[in-house]
Amino acid sequence: DIQMTQSPSSLSASVGDRVTITCQASQDISNYLNWYQHKPGKAPKLLIYDASNLETGVPSRFSGSGSGTDFTFTISSLQPEDIATYFCQHYGPLPITFGQGTRLEIK
Amino acid sequence: QVRLQESGSRLVRPSETLSLTCAVSGDSISSSFYSWSWVRQPPGKGLQWIGYIYPSGSTYYSPSLKSRVTISIDTSKNQFSLNLTSVTAADTAIYYCARVRTGQRFDPWGQGTLVTVSS
């Protein structure tokens, strides 16, 4: 199985800050990586697909980059409504695996 | 707007079978563009993919659960289901259903249902 190592596990930042989360794959997965936002009690939401493509309707402050084994998810200017857990997901060879998640809090 | 809603037993006894159903509204489960998946999250842990099913009935399961998992689809009711046999406390988790688009994009998801395995 491909392991996805996500860091940090939690993060505290101020409104307006630039926030960066990383995911590292245990082997080359090209750009086969998606990013999601998960707010408590709600359904997870797809934000970024194929490592760097913004899902329709998602604010442009969210972005993703990377290929191969190293990937980055960025919020350019943190907003109060961005408080959530963020996780990555690879879709290379099965089984599909997810990162452990990053819990984002407002400082 | 596509919506998915999980339902089923919230409390299951050890060694018994966990059964959940995901009702889909706003889209046809028979569409050839999608597959339909189950994912779970044990307390304090990350997400674990369980498997998915195509409208044709073809299934793909996580190797770690394959011996105990069955995912089925009922196109007449526009829903799909999960059966997990011989459960233990380690199967306690929030279970999510999701539609899977091209590029294995899970979208949308249901809100999830907590299933507890306990006597």
Interface residues (C-beta under 8 A of the other chain):
Chain A: D1 Y32 N34 Y36 G41 K42 A43 P44 K45 L46 Y49 D50 E55 F87 Q89 Y91 L94 P95 I96 T97 F98 G99 Q100 G101
Chain B: L4 V39 K45 G46 L47 Q48 W49 Y60 S62 P63 S64 Y96 A98 G103 Q104 R105 F106 D107 P108 W109 G110 Q111 G112
